[in-house]
Amino acid sequence: MTVAIVRFGGSNCDRDAERALTALDVDAEIVWHEDGLPEGTTGIMLPGGFSYGDYLRAGAMAAHSPIMEDVREAAEDGVPVLGVCNGAQIGCESELTEGAFTTNESARFQCERVTVRVERADTPWTEAYEEGEVIELPIAHGEGRYEVADDRLEELEAEDRILFRYCEEDGTLTEEANPNGSKQNVAGVLGDRETVAVLMPHPERVALPDIGHTDGQGVLEGFDRATSSV
């Protein structure tokens, strides 16, 4: 099992992802986007950062890198793909998932801890949690506001593809708990397959026991669960 962490020019969370996955005994390898996916790749992570300096739109230029065609094909074959922060933006721009991430409602870069509610606990990325459980994850983004057409959002909800929502500590959904103005407090969504997910908060930054906070471990453990069937 090898998780390829795709590094683009401007990625800056690739080493964090590698360290967190390795600590969970997941074989992880950082891959330069121009080199393509290694043979035997059984998982793919699109890490955070500022690919191509966020020119045009965050994630838009990286979405046109040739490696993303390989990523899409792998996702269609059931290979688990996780996009985090800039990786989530790339995932949406690549149509791995619905919607788009755009400028925060505050029009500011925001770096803070937030609480999110687990909307489903029966996916590889959330099996470590209970449905409705509230976990704390960090955010660090300027374009984290999730947007999608109202009718499509209704379809996503009907298809049970909302993975996380920003919430209060007791799980209540409020405007105050929504750090960036995301539609319906959405913090993470699934692709057509449950093995594909994108989320704006950073689970890899809260996955190591020695930092005293491990709420993100369960998300990263999803690679191990999902790849067991690949």
PyMOL CGO cylinders between C-alpha atoms (Angstrom):
from pymol import cmd
from pymol.cgo import CYLINDER

trace = [
    CYLINDER, 0.00, 0.00, 0.00, 1.52, 3.30, -1.08, 0.3, 1, 1, 1, 1, 1, 1,
    CYLINDER, 1.52, 3.30, -1.08, -0.16, 6.69, -0.74, 0.3, 1, 1, 1, 1, 1, 1,
    CYLINDER, -0.16, 6.69, -0.74, 1.19, 9.19, -3.27, 0.3, 1, 1, 1, 1, 1, 1,
    CYLINDER, 1.19, 9.19, -3.27, 1.19, 12.75, -1.88, 0.3, 1, 1, 1, 1, 1, 1,
    CYLINDER, 1.19, 12.75, -1.88, 1.16, 14.96, -4.96, 0.3, 1, 1, 1, 1, 1, 1,
    CYLINDER, 1.16, 14.96, -4.96, 3.44, 17.97, -4.69, 0.3, 1, 1, 1, 1, 1, 1,
    CYLINDER, 3.44, 17.97, -4.69, 2.80, 20.96, -6.94, 0.3, 1, 1, 1, 1, 1, 1,
    CYLINDER, 2.80, 20.96, -6.94, 4.81, 24.15, -7.09, 0.3, 1, 1, 1, 1, 1, 1,
    CYLINDER, 4.81, 24.15, -7.09, 3.56, 25.98, -4.00, 0.3, 1, 1, 1, 1, 1, 1,
    CYLINDER, 3.56, 25.98, -4.00, 2.43, 22.95, -1.99, 0.3, 1, 1, 1, 1, 1, 1,
    CYLINDER, 2.43, 22.95, -1.99, 3.51, 23.39, 1.63, 0.3, 1, 1, 1, 1, 1, 1,
    CYLINDER, 3.51, 23.39, 1.63, 1.66, 20.71, 3.60, 0.3, 1, 1, 1, 1, 1, 1,
    CYLINDER, 1.66, 20.71, 3.60, 3.10, 17.71, 1.80, 0.3, 1, 1, 1, 1, 1, 1,
    CYLINDER, 3.10, 17.71, 1.80, 5.70, 16.96, 4.47, 0.3, 1, 1, 1, 1, 1, 1,
    CYLINDER, 5.70, 16.96, 4.47, 3.11, 17.35, 7.22, 0.3, 1, 1, 1, 1, 1, 1,
    CYLINDER, 3.11, 17.35, 7.22, 0.92, 14.83, 5.41, 0.3, 1, 1, 1, 1, 1, 1,
    CYLINDER, 0.92, 14.83, 5.41, 3.83, 12.41, 4.91, 0.3, 1, 1, 1, 1, 1, 1,
    CYLINDER, 3.83, 12.41, 4.91, 4.83, 12.62, 8.57, 0.3, 1, 1, 1, 1, 1, 1,
    CYLINDER, 4.83, 12.62, 8.57, 1.27, 12.10, 9.81, 0.3, 1, 1, 1, 1, 1, 1,
    CYLINDER, 1.27, 12.10, 9.81, 0.59, 9.16, 7.51, 0.3, 1, 1, 1, 1, 1, 1,
    CYLINDER, 0.59, 9.16, 7.51, 3.93, 7.52, 8.31, 0.3, 1, 1, 1, 1, 1, 1,
    CYLINDER, 3.93, 7.52, 8.31, 3.18, 7.82, 12.03, 0.3, 1, 1, 1, 1, 1, 1,
    CYLINDER, 3.18, 7.82, 12.03, 0.02, 5.84, 11.36, 0.3, 1, 1, 1, 1, 1, 1,
    CYLINDER, 0.02, 5.84, 11.36, 2.09, 3.13, 9.63, 0.3, 1, 1, 1, 1, 1, 1,
    CYLINDER, 2.09, 3.13, 9.63, 0.77, 4.15, 6.21, 0.3, 1, 1, 1, 1, 1, 1,
    CYLINDER, 0.77, 4.15, 6.21, 3.39, 3.92, 3.46, 0.3, 1, 1, 1, 1, 1, 1,
    CYLINDER, 3.39, 3.92, 3.46, 3.47, 7.46, 2.02, 0.3, 1, 1, 1, 1, 1, 1,
    CYLINDER, 3.47, 7.46, 2.02, 5.61, 8.97, -0.73, 0.3, 1, 1, 1, 1, 1, 1,
    CYLINDER, 5.61, 8.97, -0.73, 5.80, 12.58, -1.91, 0.3, 1, 1, 1, 1, 1, 1,
    CYLINDER, 5.80, 12.58, -1.91, 5.51, 12.73, -5.71, 0.3, 1, 1, 1, 1, 1, 1,
    CYLINDER, 5.51, 12.73, -5.71, 6.40, 15.70, -7.91, 0.3, 1, 1, 1, 1, 1, 1,
    CYLINDER, 6.40, 15.70, -7.91, 3.41, 16.35, -10.16, 0.3, 1, 1, 1, 1, 1, 1,
    CYLINDER, 3.41, 16.35, -10.16, 5.47, 16.26, -13.36, 0.3, 1, 1, 1, 1, 1, 1,
    CYLINDER, 5.47, 16.26, -13.36, 6.68, 12.73, -12.61, 0.3, 1, 1, 1, 1, 1, 1,
    CYLINDER, 6.68, 12.73, -12.61, 3.24, 11.12, -12.57, 0.3, 1, 1, 1, 1, 1, 1,
    CYLINDER, 3.24, 11.12, -12.57, 1.89, 8.56, -10.13, 0.3, 1, 1, 1, 1, 1, 1,
    CYLINDER, 1.89, 8.56, -10.13, 4.28, 5.77, -9.09, 0.3, 1, 1, 1, 1, 1, 1,
    CYLINDER, 4.28, 5.77, -9.09, 3.49, 2.24, -10.16, 0.3, 1, 1, 1, 1, 1, 1,
    CYLINDER, 3.49, 2.24, -10.16, 1.56, 0.48, -7.45, 0.3, 1, 1, 1, 1, 1, 1,
    CYLINDER, 1.56, 0.48, -7.45, -0.07, 3.62, -6.05, 0.3, 1, 1, 1, 1, 1, 1,
    CYLINDER, -0.07, 3.62, -6.05, -3.02, 2.54, -3.93, 0.3, 1, 1, 1, 1, 1, 1,
    CYLINDER, -3.02, 2.54, -3.93, -3.94, 5.90, -2.41, 0.3, 1, 1, 1, 1, 1, 1,
    CYLINDER, -3.94, 5.90, -2.41, -3.59, 9.58, -3.37, 0.3, 1, 1, 1, 1, 1, 1,
    CYLINDER, -3.59, 9.58, -3.37, -3.46, 12.70, -1.22, 0.3, 1, 1, 1, 1, 1, 1,
    CYLINDER, -3.46, 12.70, -1.22, -3.67, 16.24, -2.58, 0.3, 1, 1, 1, 1, 1, 1,
    CYLINDER, -3.67, 16.24, -2.58, -2.11, 18.35, 0.19, 0.3, 1, 1, 1, 1, 1, 1,
    CYLINDER, -2.11, 18.35, 0.19, -2.59, 21.94, 1.24, 0.3, 1, 1, 1, 1, 1, 1,
    CYLINDER, -2.59, 21.94, 1.24, -0.58, 24.95, 0.22, 0.3, 1, 1, 1, 1, 1, 1,
    CYLINDER, -0.58, 24.95, 0.22, -0.70, 27.54, -2.55, 0.3, 1, 1, 1, 1, 1, 1,
    CYLINDER, -0.70, 27.54, -2.55, -0.24, 25.65, -5.81, 0.3, 1, 1, 1, 1, 1, 1,
    CYLINDER, -0.24, 25.65, -5.81, 0.88, 28.05, -8.52, 0.3, 1, 1, 1, 1, 1, 1,
    CYLINDER, 0.88, 28.05, -8.52, 0.50, 30.90, -6.03, 0.3, 1, 1, 1, 1, 1, 1,
    CYLINDER, 0.50, 30.90, -6.03, -3.30, 30.60, -6.21, 0.3, 1, 1, 1, 1, 1, 1,
    CYLINDER, -3.30, 30.60, -6.21, -3.18, 32.58, -9.47, 0.3, 1, 1, 1, 1, 1, 1,
    CYLINDER, -3.18, 32.58, -9.47, -6.43, 32.65, -11.44, 0.3, 1, 1, 1, 1, 1, 1,
    CYLINDER, -6.43, 32.65, -11.44, -8.29, 30.73, -8.70, 0.3, 1, 1, 1, 1, 1, 1,
    CYLINDER, -8.29, 30.73, -8.70, -7.02, 28.56, -5.89, 0.3, 1, 1, 1, 1, 1, 1,
    CYLINDER, -7.02, 28.56, -5.89, -6.37, 25.11, -7.35, 0.3, 1, 1, 1, 1, 1, 1,
    CYLINDER, -6.37, 25.11, -7.35, -7.40, 26.03, -10.89, 0.3, 1, 1, 1, 1, 1, 1,
    CYLINDER, -7.40, 26.03, -10.89, -3.97, 25.78, -12.49, 0.3, 1, 1, 1, 1, 1, 1,
    CYLINDER, -3.97, 25.78, -12.49, -2.94, 22.62, -10.63, 0.3, 1, 1, 1, 1, 1, 1,
    CYLINDER, -2.94, 22.62, -10.63, -6.17, 21.00, -11.82, 0.3, 1, 1, 1, 1, 1, 1,
    CYLINDER, -6.17, 21.00, -11.82, -4.77, 21.16, -15.36, 0.3, 1, 1, 1, 1, 1, 1,
    CYLINDER, -4.77, 21.16, -15.36, -1.53, 19.37, -14.51, 0.3, 1, 1, 1, 1, 1, 1,
    CYLINDER, -1.53, 19.37, -14.51, -1.28, 16.11, -16.52, 0.3, 1, 1, 1, 1, 1, 1,
    CYLINDER, -1.28, 16.11, -16.52, -1.06, 14.09, -13.30, 0.3, 1, 1, 1, 1, 1, 1,
    CYLINDER, -1.06, 14.09, -13.30, -4.64, 15.04, -12.47, 0.3, 1, 1, 1, 1, 1, 1,
    CYLINDER, -4.64, 15.04, -12.47, -5.90, 12.97, -15.38, 0.3, 1, 1, 1, 1, 1, 1,
    CYLINDER, -5.90, 12.97, -15.38, -4.14, 10.01, -13.78, 0.3, 1, 1, 1, 1, 1, 1,
    CYLINDER, -4.14, 10.01, -13.78, -5.69, 10.93, -10.44, 0.3, 1, 1, 1, 1, 1, 1,
    CYLINDER, -5.69, 10.93, -10.44, -9.18, 11.04, -11.96, 0.3, 1, 1, 1, 1, 1, 1,
    CYLINDER, -9.18, 11.04, -11.96, -8.68, 7.67, -13.64, 0.3, 1, 1, 1, 1, 1, 1,
    CYLINDER, -8.68, 7.67, -13.64, -7.39, 6.17, -10.39, 0.3, 1, 1, 1, 1, 1, 1,
    CYLINDER, -7.39, 6.17, -10.39, -10.38, 7.57, -8.51, 0.3, 1, 1, 1, 1, 1, 1,
    CYLINDER, -10.38, 7.57, -8.51, -12.74, 5.99, -11.03, 0.3, 1, 1, 1, 1, 1, 1,
    CYLINDER, -12.74, 5.99, -11.03, -10.98, 2.67, -10.42, 0.3, 1, 1, 1, 1, 1, 1,
    CYLINDER, -10.98, 2.67, -10.42, -11.69, 2.96, -6.70, 0.3, 1, 1, 1, 1, 1, 1,
    CYLINDER, -11.69, 2.96, -6.70, -8.31, 4.23, -5.51, 0.3, 1, 1, 1, 1, 1, 1,
    CYLINDER, -8.31, 4.23, -5.51, -8.95, 6.43, -2.43, 0.3, 1, 1, 1, 1, 1, 1,
    CYLINDER, -8.95, 6.43, -2.43, -8.27, 10.13, -2.97, 0.3, 1, 1, 1, 1, 1, 1,
    CYLINDER, -8.27, 10.13, -2.97, -8.23, 12.77, -0.23, 0.3, 1, 1, 1, 1, 1, 1,
    CYLINDER, -8.23, 12.77, -0.23, -7.92, 16.48, -0.94, 0.3, 1, 1, 1, 1, 1, 1,
    CYLINDER, -7.92, 16.48, -0.94, -7.17, 18.82, 1.97, 0.3, 1, 1, 1, 1, 1, 1,
    CYLINDER, -7.17, 18.82, 1.97, -7.38, 22.64, 1.84, 0.3, 1, 1, 1, 1, 1, 1,
    CYLINDER, -7.38, 22.64, 1.84, -5.63, 23.53, -1.43, 0.3, 1, 1, 1, 1, 1, 1,
    CYLINDER, -5.63, 23.53, -1.43, -6.00, 19.87, -2.32, 0.3, 1, 1, 1, 1, 1, 1,
    CYLINDER, -6.00, 19.87, -2.32, -9.75, 20.26, -1.81, 0.3, 1, 1, 1, 1, 1, 1,
    CYLINDER, -9.75, 20.26, -1.81, -9.73, 23.25, -4.13, 0.3, 1, 1, 1, 1, 1, 1,
    CYLINDER, -9.73, 23.25, -4.13, -7.81, 21.22, -6.72, 0.3, 1, 1, 1, 1, 1, 1,
    CYLINDER, -7.81, 21.22, -6.72, -10.24, 18.35, -6.27, 0.3, 1, 1, 1, 1, 1, 1,
    CYLINDER, -10.24, 18.35, -6.27, -13.25, 20.55, -6.98, 0.3, 1, 1, 1, 1, 1, 1,
    CYLINDER, -13.25, 20.55, -6.98, -11.54, 22.26, -9.90, 0.3, 1, 1, 1, 1, 1, 1,
    CYLINDER, -11.54, 22.26, -9.90, -10.75, 18.80, -11.30, 0.3, 1, 1, 1, 1, 1, 1,
    CYLINDER, -10.75, 18.80, -11.30, -14.39, 17.74, -10.88, 0.3, 1, 1, 1, 1, 1, 1,
    CYLINDER, -14.39, 17.74, -10.88, -13.47, 14.98, -8.47, 0.3, 1, 1, 1, 1, 1, 1,
    CYLINDER, -13.47, 14.98, -8.47, -16.21, 16.46, -6.31, 0.3, 1, 1, 1, 1, 1, 1,
    CYLINDER, -16.21, 16.46, -6.31, -19.03, 18.94, -6.76, 0.3, 1, 1, 1, 1, 1, 1,
    CYLINDER, -19.03, 18.94, -6.76, -18.88, 22.65, -6.04, 0.3, 1, 1, 1, 1, 1, 1,
    CYLINDER, -18.88, 22.65, -6.04, -16.01, 25.09, -5.59, 0.3, 1, 1, 1, 1, 1, 1,
    CYLINDER, -16.01, 25.09, -5.59, -14.09, 26.83, -2.84, 0.3, 1, 1, 1, 1, 1, 1,
    CYLINDER, -14.09, 26.83, -2.84, -13.92, 30.59, -3.12, 0.3, 1, 1, 1, 1, 1, 1,
    CYLINDER, -13.92, 30.59, -3.12, -12.91, 33.70, -1.14, 0.3, 1, 1, 1, 1, 1, 1,
    CYLINDER, -12.91, 33.70, -1.14, -13.79, 33.69, 2.54, 0.3, 1, 1, 1, 1, 1, 1,
    CYLINDER, -13.79, 33.69, 2.54, -16.75, 35.84, 3.48, 0.3, 1, 1, 1, 1, 1, 1,
    CYLINDER, -16.75, 35.84, 3.48, -14.36, 37.88, 5.62, 0.3, 1, 1, 1, 1, 1, 1,
    CYLINDER, -14.36, 37.88, 5.62, -12.07, 38.43, 2.60, 0.3, 1, 1, 1, 1, 1, 1,
    CYLINDER, -12.07, 38.43, 2.60, -9.21, 37.56, 4.96, 0.3, 1, 1, 1, 1, 1, 1,
    CYLINDER, -9.21, 37.56, 4.96, -6.84, 34.64, 5.35, 0.3, 1, 1, 1, 1, 1, 1,
    CYLINDER, -6.84, 34.64, 5.35, -7.99, 32.72, 8.42, 0.3, 1, 1, 1, 1, 1, 1,
    CYLINDER, -7.99, 32.72, 8.42, -5.84, 30.43, 10.56, 0.3, 1, 1, 1, 1, 1, 1,
    CYLINDER, -5.84, 30.43, 10.56, -7.61, 29.01, 13.61, 0.3, 1, 1, 1, 1, 1, 1,
    CYLINDER, -7.61, 29.01, 13.61, -9.12, 25.89, 15.12, 0.3, 1, 1, 1, 1, 1, 1,
    CYLINDER, -9.12, 25.89, 15.12, -12.72, 25.09, 14.31, 0.3, 1, 1, 1, 1, 1, 1,
    CYLINDER, -12.72, 25.09, 14.31, -15.20, 22.43, 15.33, 0.3, 1, 1, 1, 1, 1, 1,
    CYLINDER, -15.20, 22.43, 15.33, -16.89, 20.28, 12.71, 0.3, 1, 1, 1, 1, 1, 1,
    CYLINDER, -16.89, 20.28, 12.71, -19.71, 17.75, 12.93, 0.3, 1, 1, 1, 1, 1, 1,
    CYLINDER, -19.71, 17.75, 12.93, -19.36, 14.31, 11.38, 0.3, 1, 1, 1, 1, 1, 1,
    CYLINDER, -19.36, 14.31, 11.38, -22.35, 13.95, 9.07, 0.3, 1, 1, 1, 1, 1, 1,
    CYLINDER, -22.35, 13.95, 9.07, -21.64, 10.33, 8.14, 0.3, 1, 1, 1, 1, 1, 1,
    CYLINDER, -21.64, 10.33, 8.14, -19.74, 7.67, 10.02, 0.3, 1, 1, 1, 1, 1, 1,
    CYLINDER, -19.74, 7.67, 10.02, -19.98, 4.92, 7.40, 0.3, 1, 1, 1, 1, 1, 1,
    CYLINDER, -19.98, 4.92, 7.40, -17.29, 6.11, 4.96, 0.3, 1, 1, 1, 1, 1, 1,
    CYLINDER, -17.29, 6.11, 4.96, -13.60, 5.14, 5.02, 0.3, 1, 1, 1, 1, 1, 1,
    CYLINDER, -13.60, 5.14, 5.02, -12.75, 8.69, 6.15, 0.3, 1, 1, 1, 1, 1, 1,
    CYLINDER, -12.75, 8.69, 6.15, -15.15, 8.77, 9.08, 0.3, 1, 1, 1, 1, 1, 1,
    CYLINDER, -15.15, 8.77, 9.08, -15.45, 5.21, 10.40, 0.3, 1, 1, 1, 1, 1, 1,
    CYLINDER, -15.45, 5.21, 10.40, -13.32, 6.18, 13.39, 0.3, 1, 1, 1, 1, 1, 1,
    CYLINDER, -13.32, 6.18, 13.39, -16.02, 8.60, 14.53, 0.3, 1, 1, 1, 1, 1, 1,
    CYLINDER, -16.02, 8.60, 14.53, -19.71, 8.44, 15.36, 0.3, 1, 1, 1, 1, 1, 1,
    CYLINDER, -19.71, 8.44, 15.36, -22.38, 10.18, 13.32, 0.3, 1, 1, 1, 1, 1, 1,
    CYLINDER, -22.38, 10.18, 13.32, -22.99, 13.57, 14.89, 0.3, 1, 1, 1, 1, 1, 1,
    CYLINDER, -22.99, 13.57, 14.89, -19.65, 13.55, 16.73, 0.3, 1, 1, 1, 1, 1, 1,
    CYLINDER, -19.65, 13.55, 16.73, -17.92, 16.92, 16.99, 0.3, 1, 1, 1, 1, 1, 1,
    CYLINDER, -17.92, 16.92, 16.99, -14.17, 17.08, 16.39, 0.3, 1, 1, 1, 1, 1, 1,
    CYLINDER, -14.17, 17.08, 16.39, -11.71, 19.95, 16.39, 0.3, 1, 1, 1, 1, 1, 1,
    CYLINDER, -11.71, 19.95, 16.39, -9.53, 20.60, 13.34, 0.3, 1, 1, 1, 1, 1, 1,
    CYLINDER, -9.53, 20.60, 13.34, -7.41, 23.58, 12.23, 0.3, 1, 1, 1, 1, 1, 1,
    CYLINDER, -7.41, 23.58, 12.23, -8.06, 25.71, 9.16, 0.3, 1, 1, 1, 1, 1, 1,
    CYLINDER, -8.06, 25.71, 9.16, -5.61, 27.93, 7.26, 0.3, 1, 1, 1, 1, 1, 1,
    CYLINDER, -5.61, 27.93, 7.26, -7.10, 29.39, 4.10, 0.3, 1, 1, 1, 1, 1, 1,
    CYLINDER, -7.10, 29.39, 4.10, -8.16, 32.50, 2.24, 0.3, 1, 1, 1, 1, 1, 1,
    CYLINDER, -8.16, 32.50, 2.24, -10.48, 30.72, -0.18, 0.3, 1, 1, 1, 1, 1, 1,
    CYLINDER, -10.48, 30.72, -0.18, -12.32, 28.18, 1.92, 0.3, 1, 1, 1, 1, 1, 1,
    CYLINDER, -12.32, 28.18, 1.92, -15.94, 29.16, 1.35, 0.3, 1, 1, 1, 1, 1, 1,
    CYLINDER, -15.94, 29.16, 1.35, -17.75, 26.21, -0.20, 0.3, 1, 1, 1, 1, 1, 1,
    CYLINDER, -17.75, 26.21, -0.20, -20.18, 27.16, -2.95, 0.3, 1, 1, 1, 1, 1, 1,
    CYLINDER, -20.18, 27.16, -2.95, -22.48, 25.06, -5.08, 0.3, 1, 1, 1, 1, 1, 1,
    CYLINDER, -22.48, 25.06, -5.08, -25.80, 25.67, -6.83, 0.3, 1, 1, 1, 1, 1, 1,
    CYLINDER, -25.80, 25.67, -6.83, -28.76, 25.33, -4.47, 0.3, 1, 1, 1, 1, 1, 1,
    CYLINDER, -28.76, 25.33, -4.47, -30.38, 22.56, -6.47, 0.3, 1, 1, 1, 1, 1, 1,
    CYLINDER, -30.38, 22.56, -6.47, -27.11, 20.63, -6.64, 0.3, 1, 1, 1, 1, 1, 1,
    CYLINDER, -27.11, 20.63, -6.64, -26.60, 21.02, -2.90, 0.3, 1, 1, 1, 1, 1, 1,
    CYLINDER, -26.60, 21.02, -2.90, -30.05, 19.53, -2.36, 0.3, 1, 1, 1, 1, 1, 1,
    CYLINDER, -30.05, 19.53, -2.36, -29.00, 16.58, -4.52, 0.3, 1, 1, 1, 1, 1, 1,
    CYLINDER, -29.00, 16.58, -4.52, -25.74, 16.18, -2.58, 0.3, 1, 1, 1, 1, 1, 1,
    CYLINDER, -25.74, 16.18, -2.58, -27.68, 16.13, 0.67, 0.3, 1, 1, 1, 1, 1, 1,
    CYLINDER, -27.68, 16.13, 0.67, -30.18, 13.65, -0.76, 0.3, 1, 1, 1, 1, 1, 1,
    CYLINDER, -30.18, 13.65, -0.76, -27.26, 11.47, -1.91, 0.3, 1, 1, 1, 1, 1, 1,
    CYLINDER, -27.26, 11.47, -1.91, -25.73, 11.73, 1.59, 0.3, 1, 1, 1, 1, 1, 1,
    CYLINDER, -25.73, 11.73, 1.59, -22.48, 13.17, 0.28, 0.3, 1, 1, 1, 1, 1, 1,
    CYLINDER, -22.48, 13.17, 0.28, -21.91, 15.88, 2.89, 0.3, 1, 1, 1, 1, 1, 1,
    CYLINDER, -21.91, 15.88, 2.89, -19.07, 14.62, 5.09, 0.3, 1, 1, 1, 1, 1, 1,
    CYLINDER, -19.07, 14.62, 5.09, -18.45, 17.43, 7.62, 0.3, 1, 1, 1, 1, 1, 1,
    CYLINDER, -18.45, 17.43, 7.62, -20.14, 20.70, 8.62, 0.3, 1, 1, 1, 1, 1, 1,
    CYLINDER, -20.14, 20.70, 8.62, -18.80, 23.57, 10.71, 0.3, 1, 1, 1, 1, 1, 1,
    CYLINDER, -18.80, 23.57, 10.71, -20.64, 23.68, 14.03, 0.3, 1, 1, 1, 1, 1, 1,
    CYLINDER, -20.64, 23.68, 14.03, -20.65, 24.83, 17.63, 0.3, 1, 1, 1, 1, 1, 1,
    CYLINDER, -20.65, 24.83, 17.63, -19.04, 22.62, 20.28, 0.3, 1, 1, 1, 1, 1, 1,
    CYLINDER, -19.04, 22.62, 20.28, -22.42, 21.04, 20.98, 0.3, 1, 1, 1, 1, 1, 1,
    CYLINDER, -22.42, 21.04, 20.98, -22.95, 20.22, 17.28, 0.3, 1, 1, 1, 1, 1, 1,
    CYLINDER, -22.95, 20.22, 17.28, -25.39, 23.03, 16.56, 0.3, 1, 1, 1, 1, 1, 1,
    CYLINDER, -25.39, 23.03, 16.56, -25.07, 24.61, 13.13, 0.3, 1, 1, 1, 1, 1, 1,
    CYLINDER, -25.07, 24.61, 13.13, -24.86, 28.39, 13.37, 0.3, 1, 1, 1, 1, 1, 1,
    CYLINDER, -24.86, 28.39, 13.37, -23.56, 31.27, 11.28, 0.3, 1, 1, 1, 1, 1, 1,
    CYLINDER, -23.56, 31.27, 11.28, -21.10, 32.10, 14.05, 0.3, 1, 1, 1, 1, 1, 1,
    CYLINDER, -21.10, 32.10, 14.05, -19.56, 28.63, 13.84, 0.3, 1, 1, 1, 1, 1, 1,
    CYLINDER, -19.56, 28.63, 13.84, -19.10, 28.96, 10.08, 0.3, 1, 1, 1, 1, 1, 1,
    CYLINDER, -19.10, 28.96, 10.08, -15.61, 30.50, 9.69, 0.3, 1, 1, 1, 1, 1, 1,
    CYLINDER, -15.61, 30.50, 9.69, -15.73, 31.31, 5.99, 0.3, 1, 1, 1, 1, 1, 1,
    CYLINDER, -15.73, 31.31, 5.99, -19.37, 31.55, 4.94, 0.3, 1, 1, 1, 1, 1, 1,
    CYLINDER, -19.37, 31.55, 4.94, -19.56, 28.09, 3.37, 0.3, 1, 1, 1, 1, 1, 1,
    CYLINDER, -19.56, 28.09, 3.37, -23.02, 27.25, 2.08, 0.3, 1, 1, 1, 1, 1, 1,
    CYLINDER, -23.02, 27.25, 2.08, -24.95, 25.30, 4.72, 0.3, 1, 1, 1, 1, 1, 1,
    CYLINDER, -24.95, 25.30, 4.72, -21.76, 25.17, 6.83, 0.3, 1, 1, 1, 1, 1, 1,
    CYLINDER, -21.76, 25.17, 6.83, -20.24, 22.51, 4.54, 0.3, 1, 1, 1, 1, 1, 1,
    CYLINDER, -20.24, 22.51, 4.54, -16.62, 21.70, 5.46, 0.3, 1, 1, 1, 1, 1, 1,
    CYLINDER, -16.62, 21.70, 5.46, -16.15, 18.48, 3.48, 0.3, 1, 1, 1, 1, 1, 1,
    CYLINDER, -16.15, 18.48, 3.48, -17.88, 16.51, 0.73, 0.3, 1, 1, 1, 1, 1, 1,
    CYLINDER, -17.88, 16.51, 0.73, -17.65, 13.15, -0.99, 0.3, 1, 1, 1, 1, 1, 1,
    CYLINDER, -17.65, 13.15, -0.99, -17.19, 12.46, -4.68, 0.3, 1, 1, 1, 1, 1, 1,
    CYLINDER, -17.19, 12.46, -4.68, -19.28, 10.05, -6.71, 0.3, 1, 1, 1, 1, 1, 1,
    CYLINDER, -19.28, 10.05, -6.71, -17.50, 7.30, -4.78, 0.3, 1, 1, 1, 1, 1, 1,
    CYLINDER, -17.50, 7.30, -4.78, -17.13, 7.25, -1.01, 0.3, 1, 1, 1, 1, 1, 1,
    CYLINDER, -17.13, 7.25, -1.01, -13.42, 6.67, -1.53, 0.3, 1, 1, 1, 1, 1, 1,
    CYLINDER, -13.42, 6.67, -1.53, -13.03, 10.25, -2.79, 0.3, 1, 1, 1, 1, 1, 1,
    CYLINDER, -13.03, 10.25, -2.79, -13.32, 13.14, -0.35, 0.3, 1, 1, 1, 1, 1, 1,
    CYLINDER, -13.32, 13.14, -0.35, -12.27, 16.77, -0.03, 0.3, 1, 1, 1, 1, 1, 1,
    CYLINDER, -12.27, 16.77, -0.03, -12.29, 18.92, 3.09, 0.3, 1, 1, 1, 1, 1, 1,
    CYLINDER, -12.29, 18.92, 3.09, -11.05, 22.38, 3.95, 0.3, 1, 1, 1, 1, 1, 1,
    CYLINDER, -11.05, 22.38, 3.95, -9.77, 21.76, 7.53, 0.3, 1, 1, 1, 1, 1, 1,
    CYLINDER, -9.77, 21.76, 7.53, -6.40, 20.04, 8.05, 0.3, 1, 1, 1, 1, 1, 1,
    CYLINDER, -6.40, 20.04, 8.05, -6.60, 16.59, 9.70, 0.3, 1, 1, 1, 1, 1, 1,
    CYLINDER, -6.60, 16.59, 9.70, -2.87, 15.99, 9.16, 0.3, 1, 1, 1, 1, 1, 1,
    CYLINDER, -2.87, 15.99, 9.16, -2.03, 18.85, 11.54, 0.3, 1, 1, 1, 1, 1, 1,
    CYLINDER, -2.03, 18.85, 11.54, -3.80, 17.17, 14.45, 0.3, 1, 1, 1, 1, 1, 1,
    CYLINDER, -3.80, 17.17, 14.45, -2.82, 13.54, 13.94, 0.3, 1, 1, 1, 1, 1, 1,
    CYLINDER, -2.82, 13.54, 13.94, 0.36, 13.12, 16.00, 0.3, 1, 1, 1, 1, 1, 1,
    CYLINDER, 0.36, 13.12, 16.00, 0.08, 12.18, 19.68, 0.3, 1, 1, 1, 1, 1, 1,
    CYLINDER, 0.08, 12.18, 19.68, 3.16, 14.20, 20.63, 0.3, 1, 1, 1, 1, 1, 1,
    CYLINDER, 3.16, 14.20, 20.63, 1.34, 17.45, 19.79, 0.3, 1, 1, 1, 1, 1, 1,
    CYLINDER, 1.34, 17.45, 19.79, -1.41, 16.56, 22.23, 0.3, 1, 1, 1, 1, 1, 1,
    CYLINDER, -1.41, 16.56, 22.23, -4.33, 16.59, 19.82, 0.3, 1, 1, 1, 1, 1, 1,
    CYLINDER, -4.33, 16.59, 19.82, -5.29, 13.73, 17.51, 0.3, 1, 1, 1, 1, 1, 1,
    CYLINDER, -5.29, 13.73, 17.51, -8.81, 14.48, 16.25, 0.3, 1, 1, 1, 1, 1, 1,
    CYLINDER, -8.81, 14.48, 16.25, -7.61, 14.24, 12.66, 0.3, 1, 1, 1, 1, 1, 1,
    CYLINDER, -7.61, 14.24, 12.66, -6.18, 10.74, 12.92, 0.3, 1, 1, 1, 1, 1, 1,
    CYLINDER, -6.18, 10.74, 12.92, -9.44, 9.05, 12.00, 0.3, 1, 1, 1, 1, 1, 1,
    CYLINDER, -9.44, 9.05, 12.00, -9.61, 10.86, 8.66, 0.3, 1, 1, 1, 1, 1, 1,
    CYLINDER, -9.61, 10.86, 8.66, -6.10, 9.79, 7.62, 0.3, 1, 1, 1, 1, 1, 1,
    CYLINDER, -6.10, 9.79, 7.62, -6.71, 6.23, 8.79, 0.3, 1, 1, 1, 1, 1, 1,
    CYLINDER, -6.71, 6.23, 8.79, -9.29, 6.18, 6.01, 0.3, 1, 1, 1, 1, 1, 1,
    CYLINDER, -9.29, 6.18, 6.01, -6.50, 5.39, 3.55, 0.3, 1, 1, 1, 1, 1, 1,
    CYLINDER, -6.50, 5.39, 3.55, -5.78, 2.16, 5.36, 0.3, 1, 1, 1, 1, 1, 1,
    CYLINDER, -5.78, 2.16, 5.36, -9.46, 1.22, 5.47, 0.3, 1, 1, 1, 1, 1, 1,
    CYLINDER, -9.46, 1.22, 5.47, -10.16, 2.18, 1.87, 0.3, 1, 1, 1, 1, 1, 1,
    CYLINDER, -10.16, 2.18, 1.87, -7.03, 0.66, 0.35, 0.3, 1, 1, 1, 1, 1, 1,
    CYLINDER, -7.03, 0.66, 0.35, -7.73, -2.70, 1.93, 0.3, 1, 1, 1, 1, 1, 1,
    CYLINDER, -7.73, -2.70, 1.93, -10.25, -3.26, -0.87, 0.3, 1, 1, 1, 1, 1, 1,
    CYLINDER, -10.25, -3.26, -0.87, -8.15, -1.82, -3.72, 0.3, 1, 1, 1, 1, 1, 1,
]
cmd.load_cgo(trace, "trace")
